[in-house]
Amino acid sequence: MIRNWLRRVMMGRYGQDHLNVFLLIAAILLSLIASLLRLGILSLLSYAVLLLCFFRMLSRNITARRKENDRFIRLWWPVRTKIVNFFRRLKDMRKFRYFQCSGCHCTLRVPKGKGKVQITCPKCGERSVRKT
């Protein structure tokens, strides 16, 4: 019963996307920081971000919301990639060493503890000898 009501309310509306998830997480973090530091202005800001999230979710202007989300993804994706790569490197730190190719500046991963190894870049074919 509630499921059907929610389905009828959301019909023709934009719904959830990457930007809305980001806004929701930002609103929760701002609210937590505001409650810890007892800052009222930060609490108001978290409510404003949450209202923006709900406005976007319930909007019927789907093309405008899609353009906003596309712009957000173009800005967010390189940041997200760097964060994911940083944590991947932390996880692999004991098993691998990372080097940059001198030709194309591509990141190369080499197993640790193999002594001196000749590394060939898969992109440009540049060869270098490095100690692992």
Stockholm file with secondary structure:
# STOCKHOLM 1.0

chainA/1-132         MIRNWLRRVMMGRYGQDHLNVFLLIAAILLSLIASLLRLGILSLLSYAVLLLCFFRMLSRNITARRKENDRFIRLWWPVRTKIVNFFRRLKDMRKFRYFQCSGCHCTLRVPKGKGKVQITCPKCGERSVRKT
#=GR chainA/1-132 SS CHHHHHHHHHTTSCCCCHHHHHHHHHHHHHHHHHHHHTCHHHHHHHHHHHHHHHHHHHCSCHHHHHHHHHHHHHHHHHHHHHHHHHHHHHHHTTTEEEEECTTTCCEEEEETTCCEEEEECTTTCCEEEEEC
#=GC SS_cons         CHHHHHHHHHTTSCCCCHHHHHHHHHHHHHHHHHHHHTCHHHHHHHHHHHHHHHHHHHCSCHHHHHHHHHHHHHHHHHHHHHHHHHHHHHHHTTTEEEEECTTTCCEEEEETTCCEEEEECTTTCCEEEEEC
//
